[in-house]
Amino acid sequence: MRWYSNPSAQAWRTTPAPAEVQAFHQSLPGYRPTPLTPVPSLASELGVGQVLVKDESQRLGLPAFKALGAWWAIHRALQERPGPVELVTATDGNHGRAVARRAAMLGLPSHVFVPDVVDDKAIDAIRAEGATVTVVPDTYDAAVAEAAAYAGDERLLIQDSAWPGYEDVPQHVVDGYSTLFREIEVEPDLVVVPMGVGSIAQAAVTHYRSGSSAAAVLGVEPASASCVTTSLLAGELVTVPTGKTVMAGLNCGTASTLAWPVLRAGLDHAVTVDDDAALQAAADLRGAGISSGPSGAATLAGLRAAREHLDLRPDSTVVLISTEAAH
């Protein structure tokens, strides 16, 4: 386990995501807030008042939260660039499927690049949405690079990671995630989010540092792909090598350049977890009636790993963001 903490994070302030994001989502067919499910057995285990799981296993007809960001980003990008285009992205799975689904809904073609560590089931699910899929025999970062190179005049890149010169669309993706946090009507003491490139964590920090809430935010990532935690400990953006992990949606070697300054300033804590802990957490959530894959259940694994470092009381409320259904 690697651990990072920033005692000054809660003093940092920023501006909230645009209010029209939630209105857009509420206008979509099939929109409904996802459940916030109490799990008393976890509250007892961890010595807190409440553990609530934000269950994103069914979001807008897909088994993960990704449509919130991808569909808002597509909406904004097409406003700025109307006309027939092909939607292009790279993915570890759920983001690409969300882009492909929205493309089909809009009558547009889509092309999704995936690293070769993505399993066949996830690739088949993307193809079933009507997308062309290219498997890149390399890492997620390499797949992103190929997608960016492929995009062009009539090929619109909808990526959830930013880099210098490509930040508008990723910011729309992050803004799209704000609906998830606006749906949480309780006042938590701690919110736990998974971290891949850092976009959902950026959305969490933005939400809880732009209002009156005093919630702390804990980010969790795989020990084998700890680009955010490694960067925070180093005090600068660092790329890390990645291999294979059951937390496929978090298997990223480079943090988003948009997320990085927000997380450096406003993220309270970060922790890394191994595959066994994520699998155990997924099994425990399943036992509580919540469908969660290892990337989503990483938040429970991270809370367990970090518990002794956290200032939590017997009356504290903890919200775990479970970002995906079980595979």
Phi, psi and omega in degrees: 000133171249142188229138177224142177215142180234099184297341182265003187300319185289345177280345182283141181232150177214185181259150184284166173295156181301141182295333184290348179299309182295323178298321177300311181297319181295339179277350184280143175301134177084003179291137166202149176299140177282156186292152170242099194259123176286141176234089185301328181296324178287323176300318179294314180301319188265357176070039179233170183288314182216139163243119181245133181252118173280106193265103182262026182288344175221103182228111178055039177083005180237159187270033180194167183284351194300332181300330180304313180282314185295318185287324175293318179296319177297315178304312181290319182295322180285334172296321183276341184218068183292161180115167181291124178221161170263131178272131186235140175202167168243152188202157164267357178153283191289323179296315180297321178295321179294318177297315180297319180298315181292323177301314180297321179298327182266000181073029181248149173285159177218152180224122186240127178259133181230144173288160186286357175277349178289134185283163185298326181297317179293321178296317178298323180294324178290316178298326180295341176278356178101005183277151163279131182244129173246122178270122181265122183283061185194199185278173174302317180300322178292323177296320176300316180298320179292320178297318180295322179291327181286325182297153181189210188304315181248019179231112190260118182280123178244080185255145180264007174241143182253157171211166182307125182094349177225088185226340184294307181297314177301327177294322176297321177301312180299316178301323179299327180290346183300331180301321179304315183282328177293336177286342182278106188268350176278165175257095183282157171273329180217136173241131183246125184233147173282156179231121169255267171278350176104005187290316179292326175293321175300317179296321179295312180297318179301315181295313186274357175247012180238003179231206184266354184293146176252022183297139170273154180236128177247124176260141184233136177213163180294143175300331183272000179210058190263057185294324182285310180299317178299318179294317180298318179292328180277340183078013178204159182292123184234137171266134181244151175289148178234155176234231178248140177214151176293341177273064190300324181290350181246012188273070187237138184265344184224128178287152175297137178292339174284318182291324190306306182295329179291316181290321178299323183273322193240358178275125183288314187215155171219146181214151176251150180225157179262172184299319182299320180294321179292319178295320178295319179296319178298318179295320180292322176293321176300320178296336177268007177087017182245123178278117182214129173282171182301326179293322178285319181286350177306331181295321176293317178301319180292321178298318178297316182294326187265354191310315185290344179267351189260143179272076180247140184251170178297345178251012182288149174250125179244132175249124175259128176269110175261105196276351187207157173283164173298145184286000000 
